[in-house]
Amino acid sequence: MSIVVPPGSLNPQTLQALIEEFITRDGAVHGHSDVPLDVRVQAVHRQLQSGEAVIVFDSDSESCTIVPNRPPPAHGKMVDDIEH
């Protein structure tokens, strides 16, 4: 089961670490190597605060990721359909 985790419910250091891990995850930085990490962290933080992106915790894999807050292409659940 997946649940949306409000960014404000996380300790600021934990949120920072989660965003940095997401940005530097394998394959996530291709094509963006000229943009400093702190600029990318700020951009993701803004997207989380504005609701453009959300943090999702998957209890099956016991992992978190950050996803766009929009419907996936043609199938699956919208983030709004995930338990909050």
FIFITOR-859663 format. One record per residue: residue in one letter; x, y, z of N, C-alpha, C, CB in turn. Coordinates in pm, 1 decimal, m for minus. Glycine has a CB too. Layout:
! residues N
<r: a npx: X npy: Y npz: Z capx: X capy: Y capz: Z cpx: X cpy: Y cpz: Z cbpx: X cbpy: Y cbpz: Z> .
...
END
This chain:
! residues 84
<r: m npx: 83.7 npy: m117.4 npz: 0.0 capx: 0.0 capy: 0.0 capz: 0.0 cpx: 89.0 cpy: 124.7 cpz: 0.0 cbpx: m95.7 cbpy: m0.7 cbpz: 121.7> .
<r: s npx: 45.4 npy: 225.7 npz: m71.2 capx: 120.4 capy: 351.3 capz: m78.3 cpx: 42.1 cpy: 462.2 cpz: m9.7 cbpx: 150.5 cbpy: 389.3 cbpz: m225.2> .
<r: i npx: 116.4 npy: 547.6 npz: 61.0 capx: 53.9 capy: 663.4 capz: 124.2 cpx: 135.1 cpy: 788.0 cpz: 90.7 cbpx: 43.0 cbpy: 644.2 cbpz: 278.4> .
<r: v npx: 65.3 npy: 899.7 npz: 81.3 capx: 130.8 capy: 1028.0 capz: 57.3 cpx: 176.6 cpy: 1082.4 cpz: 191.3 cbpx: 35.6 cbpy: 1129.0 cbpz: m15.4> .
<r: v npx: 302.3 npy: 1126.5 npz: 196.6 capx: 361.0 capy: 1181.2 capz: 318.3 cpx: 373.6 cpy: 1333.1 cpz: 300.8 cbpx: 500.9 cbpy: 1115.2 cbpz: 348.9> .
<r: p npx: 302.4 npy: 1411.7 npz: 381.2 capx: 316.1 capy: 1556.8 capz: 370.9 cpx: 459.3 cpy: 1599.4 cpz: 404.4 cbpx: 215.6 cbpy: 1627.5 cbpz: 464.7> .
<r: p npx: 520.8 npy: 1683.4 npz: 321.4 capx: 659.9 capy: 1723.6 capz: 348.9 cpx: 676.6 cpy: 1789.6 cpz: 485.2 cbpx: 708.4 cbpy: 1818.5 cbpz: 241.1> .
<r: g npx: 574.4 npy: 1859.9 npz: 531.5 capx: 582.2 capy: 1926.6 capz: 661.0 cpx: 583.4 cpy: 1831.8 cpz: 779.1 cbpx: 468.5 cbpy: 2020.1 cbpz: 675.5> .
<r: s npx: 549.0 npy: 1704.9 npz: 754.7 capx: 548.5 capy: 1607.8 capz: 864.2 cpx: 687.2 cpy: 1547.5 cpz: 888.6 cbpx: 448.5 cbpy: 1496.8 cbpz: 834.5> .
<r: l npx: 780.5 npy: 1578.5 npz: 799.3 capx: 916.3 capy: 1525.8 capz: 812.5 cpx: 1007.8 cpy: 1627.2 cpz: 878.9 cbpx: 972.1 cbpy: 1486.5 cbpz: 675.7> .
<r: n npx: 1102.4 npy: 1577.6 npz: 954.0 capx: 1209.0 capy: 1659.9 capz: 1009.8 cpx: 1280.9 cpy: 1726.9 cpz: 891.3 cbpx: 1309.3 cbpy: 1573.5 cbpz: 1098.5> .
<r: p npx: 1317.0 npy: 1854.5 npz: 899.8 capx: 1381.9 capy: 1922.9 capz: 786.8 cpx: 1506.4 cpy: 1851.5 cpz: 732.9 cbpx: 1420.0 cbpy: 2061.8 cbpz: 828.3> .
<r: q npx: 1585.7 npy: 1792.3 npz: 823.3 capx: 1705.2 capy: 1720.4 capz: 777.4 cpx: 1666.9 cpy: 1593.5 cpz: 701.3 cbpx: 1795.8 cbpy: 1685.1 cbpz: 897.0> .
<r: t npx: 1561.0 npy: 1527.4 npz: 745.5 capx: 1513.2 capy: 1406.7 capz: 676.8 cpx: 1459.9 cpy: 1442.9 cpz: 538.8 cbpx: 1403.3 cbpy: 1335.6 cbpz: 759.9> .
<r: l npx: 1383.7 npy: 1550.8 npz: 530.7 capx: 1331.1 capy: 1596.2 capz: 401.5 cpx: 1445.9 cpy: 1630.6 cpz: 306.9 cbpx: 1238.3 cbpy: 1718.8 cbpz: 420.1> .
<r: q npx: 1545.2 npy: 1701.4 npz: 356.7 capx: 1662.1 capy: 1737.6 capz: 276.0 cpx: 1731.9 cpy: 1612.2 cpz: 223.5 cbpx: 1760.8 cbpy: 1823.1 cbpz: 358.8> .
<r: a npx: 1752.5 npy: 1514.5 npz: 311.2 capx: 1819.4 capy: 1390.6 capz: 271.8 cpx: 1736.6 cpy: 1313.4 cpz: 169.6 cbpx: 1846.1 cbpy: 1303.1 cbpz: 394.5> .
<r: l npx: 1605.6 npy: 1309.9 npz: 187.9 capx: 1517.5 capy: 1240.5 capz: 93.8 cpx: 1524.7 cpy: 1305.9 cpz: m44.3 cbpx: 1371.8 cbpy: 1240.7 cbpz: 145.7> .
<r: i npx: 1519.4 npy: 1438.5 npz: m48.7 capx: 1526.0 capy: 1510.5 capz: m176.3 cpx: 1661.6 cpy: 1486.3 cpz: m243.0 cbpx: 1502.6 cbpy: 1662.8 cbpz: m155.0> .
<r: e npx: 1769.8 npy: 1495.2 npz: m167.0 capx: 1902.9 capy: 1472.9 capz: m224.7 cpx: 1917.7 cpy: 1330.2 cpz: m277.2 cbpx: 2011.8 cbpy: 1501.5 cbpz: m120.3> .
<r: e npx: 1866.3 npy: 1233.2 npz: m202.0 capx: 1873.6 capy: 1094.5 capz: m246.8 cpx: 1792.9 cpy: 1076.0 cpz: m374.7 cbpx: 1822.8 cbpy: 999.1 cbpz: m137.1> .
<r: f npx: 1676.1 npy: 1136.9 npz: m381.1 capx: 1592.3 capy: 1128.5 capz: m500.6 cpx: 1664.1 cpy: 1187.3 cpz: m621.9 cbpx: 1459.0 cbpy: 1201.2 cbpz: m477.7> .
<r: i npx: 1724.5 npy: 1304.1 npz: m603.8 capx: 1792.0 capy: 1372.9 capz: m714.5 cpx: 1912.7 cpy: 1294.9 cpz: m764.0 cbpx: 1835.3 cbpy: 1512.6 cbpz: m671.5> .
<r: t npx: 1984.7 npy: 1234.1 npz: m672.4 capx: 2108.9 capy: 1166.6 capz: m710.9 cpx: 2090.3 cpy: 1017.1 cpz: m738.0 cbpx: 2212.3 cbpy: 1185.3 cbpz: m602.6> .
<r: r npx: 1966.7 npy: 969.9 npz: m728.6 capx: 1935.9 capy: 828.7 capz: m757.0 cpx: 1986.0 cpy: 793.1 cpz: m896.7 cbpx: 1782.1 cbpy: 801.1 cbpz: m745.2> .
<r: d npx: 2026.7 npy: 670.1 npz: m917.2 capx: 2078.0 capy: 625.2 capz: m1047.4 cpx: 1987.8 cpy: 669.9 cpz: m1161.0 cbpx: 2092.5 cbpy: 473.1 cbpz: m1049.8> .
<r: g npx: 2046.9 npy: 738.4 npz: m1257.4 capx: 1973.7 capy: 780.3 capz: m1375.8 cpx: 1896.1 cpy: 909.9 cpz: m1361.3 cbpx: 1881.1 cbpy: 674.2 cbpz: m1414.5> .
<r: a npx: 1881.4 npy: 960.1 npz: m1238.5 capx: 1798.4 capy: 1078.3 capz: m1217.8 cpx: 1868.3 cpy: 1207.7 cpz: m1257.1 cbpx: 1756.2 cbpy: 1086.0 cbpz: m1073.9> .
<r: v npx: 1999.7 npy: 1205.1 npz: m1275.0 capx: 2070.4 capy: 1329.1 capz: m1303.7 cpx: 2119.0 cpy: 1339.6 cpz: m1447.3 cbpx: 2186.4 cbpy: 1342.8 cbpz: m1211.5> .
<r: h npx: 2088.2 npy: 1242.6 npz: m1530.0 capx: 2132.4 capy: 1249.8 capz: m1669.7 cpx: 2078.3 cpy: 1376.7 cpz: m1735.3 cbpx: 2086.3 cbpy: 1124.5 cbpz: m1748.5> .
<r: g npx: 2165.8 npy: 1450.0 npz: m1799.2 capx: 2125.7 capy: 1572.1 capz: m1867.4 cpx: 2117.4 cpy: 1693.5 cpz: m1778.2 cbpx: 1995.6 cbpy: 1551.7 cbpz: m1931.8> .
<r: h npx: 2140.6 npy: 1677.3 npz: m1649.9 capx: 2130.8 capy: 1789.4 capz: m1556.9 cpx: 2260.5 cpy: 1812.4 cpz: m1480.5 cbpx: 2017.6 cbpy: 1766.0 cbpz: m1459.3> .
<r: s npx: 2369.1 npy: 1759.1 npz: m1528.7 capx: 2494.5 capy: 1765.9 capz: m1455.2 cpx: 2547.9 cpy: 1908.0 cpz: m1440.2 cbpx: 2597.2 cbpy: 1681.1 cbpz: m1523.3> .
<r: d npx: 2501.2 npy: 2001.9 npz: m1523.8 capx: 2549.0 capy: 2139.0 capz: m1514.4 cpx: 2469.5 cpy: 2220.4 cpz: m1412.1 cbpx: 2541.9 cbpy: 2205.6 cbpz: m1650.6> .
<r: v npx: 2364.2 npy: 2162.9 npz: m1354.8 capx: 2283.5 capy: 2232.1 capz: m1254.9 cpx: 2330.8 cpy: 2186.8 cpz: m1116.3 cbpx: 2129.9 cbpy: 2203.2 cbpz: m1275.3> .
<r: p npx: 2374.2 npy: 2281.1 npz: m1032.2 capx: 2424.0 capy: 2244.4 capz: m899.1 cpx: 2317.4 cpy: 2172.9 cpz: m815.4 cbpx: 2472.5 cbpy: 2369.1 cbpz: m825.1> .
<r: l npx: 2363.0 npy: 2083.6 npz: m728.5 capx: 2273.4 capy: 2006.4 capz: m643.8 cpx: 2180.7 cpy: 2096.2 cpz: m563.5 cbpx: 2353.0 cbpy: 1917.7 cbpz: m550.5> .
<r: d npx: 2232.8 npy: 2203.2 npz: m504.9 capx: 2148.0 capy: 2288.5 capz: m421.2 cpx: 2035.6 cpy: 2353.6 cpz: m501.2 cbpx: 2232.0 cbpy: 2396.1 cbpz: m354.1> .
<r: v npx: 2059.1 npy: 2383.6 npz: m628.4 capx: 1955.2 capy: 2442.1 capz: m713.6 cpx: 1847.6 cpy: 2337.4 cpz: m742.1 cbpx: 2016.1 cbpy: 2495.8 cbpz: m846.8> .
<r: r npx: 1889.7 npy: 2213.7 npz: m767.8 capx: 1792.9 capy: 2106.6 capz: m792.9 cpx: 1712.9 cpy: 2074.5 cpz: m666.5 cbpx: 1864.8 cbpy: 1980.1 cbpz: m843.6> .
<r: v npx: 1779.6 npy: 2076.0 npz: m550.1 capx: 1709.4 capy: 2052.9 capz: m423.1 cpx: 1603.9 cpy: 2160.3 cpz: m401.4 cbpx: 1809.0 cbpy: 2050.8 cbpz: m304.5> .
<r: q npx: 1638.1 npy: 2285.2 npz: m423.8 capx: 1542.7 capy: 2394.9 capz: m407.5 cpx: 1423.2 cpy: 2378.8 cpz: m501.4 cbpx: 1611.6 cbpy: 2529.4 cbpz: m432.8> .
<r: a npx: 1448.2 npy: 2335.6 npz: m625.1 capx: 1340.3 capy: 2317.5 capz: m722.5 cpx: 1243.9 cpy: 2207.6 cpz: m676.9 cbpx: 1398.3 cbpy: 2283.3 cbpz: m861.5> .
<r: v npx: 1298.1 npy: 2094.9 npz: m629.1 capx: 1212.3 capy: 1985.9 capz: m582.2 cpx: 1136.6 cpy: 2030.1 cpz: m456.9 cbpx: 1296.1 cbpy: 1858.0 cbpz: m553.1> .
<r: h npx: 1203.1 npy: 2100.6 npz: m368.1 capx: 1137.6 capy: 2150.8 capz: m246.8 cpx: 1019.6 cpy: 2240.6 cpz: m283.4 cbpx: 1238.4 cbpy: 2228.0 cbpz: m158.3> .
<r: r npx: 1038.5 npy: 2329.3 npz: m379.9 capx: 928.9 capy: 2417.2 capz: m425.6 cpx: 813.9 cpy: 2334.8 cpz: m483.5 cbpx: 980.3 cbpy: 2518.0 cbpz: m531.9> .
<r: q npx: 845.9 npy: 2231.8 npz: m560.7 capx: 741.6 capy: 2146.8 capz: m619.0 cpx: 663.4 cpy: 2073.0 cpz: m510.5 cbpx: 803.5 cbpy: 2045.9 cbpz: m716.9> .
<r: l npx: 731.2 npy: 2030.4 npz: m406.5 capx: 662.2 capy: 1965.1 capz: m295.2 cpx: 572.2 cpy: 2063.5 cpz: m221.5 cbpx: 763.6 cbpy: 1903.7 cbpz: m198.0> .
<r: q npx: 621.9 npy: 2183.1 npz: m197.7 capx: 543.9 capy: 2283.6 capz: m125.1 cpx: 422.2 cpy: 2329.2 cpz: m205.1 cbpx: 631.5 cbpy: 2403.9 cbpz: m91.1> .
<r: s npx: 435.5 npy: 2336.6 npz: m337.6 capx: 324.9 capy: 2383.3 capz: m422.3 cpx: 224.7 cpy: 2272.9 cpz: m453.5 cbpx: 379.2 cbpy: 2440.2 cbpz: m552.0> .
<r: g npx: 261.1 npy: 2148.4 npz: m426.1 capx: 172.3 capy: 2037.2 capz: m458.0 cpx: 192.8 cpy: 1979.5 cpz: m596.8 cbpx: 31.4 cbpy: 2080.9 cbpz: m444.2> .
<r: e npx: 290.1 npy: 2033.1 npz: m670.8 capx: 320.3 capy: 1977.9 capz: m804.0 cpx: 379.6 cpy: 1838.4 cpz: m793.3 cbpx: 417.0 cbpy: 2070.0 cbpz: m880.0> .
<r: a npx: 443.9 npy: 1808.8 npz: m680.4 capx: 503.9 capy: 1677.4 capz: m655.9 cpx: 466.6 cpy: 1635.8 cpz: m514.3 cbpx: 660.5 cbpy: 1680.1 cbpz: m675.4> .
<r: v npx: 467.0 npy: 1505.6 npz: m490.6 capx: 435.8 capy: 1453.0 capz: m357.7 cpx: 534.5 cpy: 1342.8 cpz: m321.0 cbpx: 290.7 cbpy: 1399.6 cbpz: m352.4> .
<r: i npx: 549.7 npy: 1323.4 npz: m190.7 capx: 631.6 capy: 1214.4 capz: m138.6 cpx: 538.5 cpy: 1095.4 cpz: m117.4 cbpx: 705.8 cbpy: 1255.2 cbpz: m4.7> .
<r: v npx: 576.7 npy: 980.8 npz: m171.6 capx: 495.3 capy: 860.2 capz: m156.6 cpx: 578.8 cpy: 753.6 cpz: m86.3 cbpx: 444.0 cbpy: 808.8 cbpz: m295.3> .
<r: f npx: 522.1 npy: 698.5 npz: 22.2 capx: 585.0 capy: 587.6 capz: 93.0 cpx: 513.5 cpy: 459.7 cpz: 53.0 cbpx: 580.9 cbpy: 608.6 cbpz: 248.0> .
<r: d npx: 589.6 npy: 360.4 npz: 8.6 capx: 536.0 capy: 229.7 capz: m27.8 cpx: 567.2 cpy: 133.5 cpz: 86.4 cbpx: 596.1 cbpy: 178.4 cbpz: m164.1> .
<r: s npx: 461.6 npy: 90.6 npz: 156.4 capx: 482.7 capy: 3.6 capz: 271.8 cpx: 530.9 cpy: m135.8 cpz: 231.5 cbpx: 354.4 cbpy: m7.8 cbpz: 351.8> .
<r: d npx: 501.3 npy: m180.1 npz: 109.7 capx: 547.9 capy: m311.5 capz: 65.2 cpx: 700.2 cpy: m314.1 cpz: 50.1 cbpx: 481.2 cbpy: m349.4 cbpz: m67.8> .
<r: s npx: 755.2 npy: m210.7 npz: m12.3 capx: 900.6 capy: m204.9 capz: m32.9 cpx: 971.2 cpy: m126.2 cpz: 77.3 cbpx: 932.0 cbpy: m142.5 cbpz: m168.5> .
<r: e npx: 891.6 npy: m63.1 npz: 164.9 capx: 944.2 capy: 21.3 capz: 272.0 cpx: 1038.7 cpy: 127.4 cpz: 217.4 cbpx: 1016.0 cbpy: m63.8 cbpz: 376.4> .
<r: s npx: 992.4 npy: 195.3 npz: 111.6 capx: 1074.1 capy: 299.0 capz: 48.9 cpx: 988.1 cpy: 419.8 cpz: 15.0 cbpx: 1143.3 cbpy: 245.1 cbpz: m77.8> .
<r: c npx: 1056.7 npy: 531.8 npz: m0.4 capx: 991.1 capy: 656.8 capz: m38.5 cpx: 1041.3 cpy: 700.3 cpz: m175.0 cbpx: 1016.6 cbpy: 767.6 cbpz: 66.8> .
<r: t npx: 956.3 npy: 770.4 npz: m245.8 capx: 998.3 capy: 835.9 capz: m368.1 cpx: 920.0 cpy: 965.2 cpz: m381.9 cbpx: 977.7 cbpy: 744.1 cbpz: m491.6> .
<r: i npx: 960.2 npy: 1046.6 npz: m475.7 capx: 892.4 capy: 1172.2 capz: m504.8 cpx: 837.4 cpy: 1158.7 cpz: m645.7 cbpx: 989.0 cbpy: 1297.3 cbpz: m490.6> .
<r: v npx: 708.9 npy: 1186.8 npz: m660.1 capx: 643.3 capy: 1170.4 capz: m789.6 cpx: 564.8 cpy: 1295.7 cpz: m825.4 cbpx: 550.5 cbpy: 1047.8 cbpz: m788.5> .
<r: p npx: 545.1 npy: 1318.9 npz: m956.1 capx: 458.8 capy: 1430.2 capz: m996.9 cpx: 316.6 cpy: 1404.6 cpz: m947.6 cbpx: 460.8 cbpy: 1448.7 cbpz: m1151.9> .
<r: n npx: 246.7 npy: 1507.4 npz: m910.6 capx: 108.4 capy: 1496.0 capz: m864.9 cpx: 15.8 cpy: 1514.3 cpz: m984.1 cbpx: 76.8 cbpy: 1600.3 cbpz: m753.7> .
<r: r npx: 19.3 npy: 1414.1 npz: m1073.1 capx: m66.7 capy: 1415.2 capz: m1191.4 cpx: m95.9 cpy: 1270.7 cpz: m1230.0 cbpx: 0.2 cbpy: 1493.2 cbpz: m1310.4> .
<r: p npx: m197.6 npy: 1248.7 npz: m1310.4 capx: m230.2 capy: 1110.1 capz: m1345.8 cpx: m122.4 cpy: 1048.5 cpz: m1434.3 cbpx: m365.9 cbpy: 1103.7 cbpz: m1416.9> .
<r: p npx: m97.8 npy: 919.6 npz: m1416.1 capx: m3.4 capy: 852.1 capz: m1505.2 cpx: m65.2 cpy: 837.3 cpz: m1643.2 cbpx: 37.2 cbpy: 713.9 cbpz: m1448.8> .
<r: p npx: 15.7 npy: 814.1 npz: m1745.2 capx: m39.7 capy: 801.3 capz: m1879.3 cpx: m128.2 cpy: 678.0 cpz: m1894.2 cbpx: 71.9 cbpy: 796.3 cbpz: m1980.6> .
<r: a npx: m253.7 npy: 697.7 npz: m1922.3 capx: m351.0 capy: 597.5 capz: m1966.1 cpx: m386.5 cpy: 484.3 cpz: m1870.8 cbpx: m302.5 cbpy: 538.7 cbpz: m2086.0> .
<r: h npx: m318.2 npy: 466.0 npz: m1759.5 capx: m355.0 capy: 357.9 capz: m1669.0 cpx: m302.3 cpy: 384.1 cpz: m1528.6 cbpx: m302.2 cbpy: 224.4 cbpz: m1721.0> .
<r: g npx: m346.2 npy: 305.4 npz: m1435.2 capx: m298.2 capy: 318.0 capz: m1298.3 cpx: m379.0 cpy: 418.0 cpz: m1218.5 cbpx: m153.3 cbpy: 358.0 cbpz: m1297.6> .
<r: k npx: m331.5 npy: 444.7 npz: m1098.4 capx: m401.0 capy: 535.2 capz: m1007.9 cpx: m337.9 cpy: 673.1 cpz: m1010.7 cbpx: m400.3 cbpy: 479.9 cbpz: m865.9> .
<r: m npx: m422.6 npy: 773.1 npz: m993.9 capx: m372.1 capy: 908.2 capz: m974.6 cpx: m322.3 cpy: 918.0 cpz: m831.2 cbpx: m482.2 cbpy: 1016.2 cbpz: m1005.0> .
<r: v npx: m229.9 npy: 1009.2 npz: m807.8 capx: m180.8 capy: 1030.0 capz: m672.5 cpx: m297.8 cpy: 1063.3 cpz: m579.9 cbpx: m74.6 cbpy: 1142.6 cbpz: m669.3> .
<r: d npx: m400.3 npy: 1133.8 npz: m630.7 capx: m515.5 capy: 1167.2 capz: m550.0 cpx: m591.9 cpy: 1043.3 cpz: m504.4 cbpx: m606.8 cbpy: 1258.6 cbpz: m626.8> .
<r: d npx: m573.2 npy: 929.4 npz: m572.5 capx: m639.7 capy: 804.6 capz: m535.4 cpx: m562.5 cpy: 726.4 cpz: m430.5 cbpx: m659.9 cbpy: 718.6 cbpz: m657.5> .
<r: i npx: m439.6 npy: 768.7 npz: m400.1 capx: m358.2 capy: 701.2 capz: m299.5 cpx: m402.5 cpy: 747.9 cpz: m162.7 cbpx: m206.8 cbpy: 728.5 cbpz: m321.0> .
<r: e npx: m403.3 npy: 657.6 npz: m67.3 capx: m446.9 capy: 690.1 capz: 67.5 cpx: m359.9 cpy: 800.0 cpz: 127.3 cbpx: m443.6 cbpy: 565.6 cbpz: 156.2> .
<r: h npx: m421.5 npy: 902.4 npz: 183.4 capx: m349.6 capy: 1013.4 capz: 247.6 cpx: m351.7 cpy: 994.5 cpz: 396.4 cbpx: m410.9 cbpy: 1149.7 cbpz: 210.2> .
END
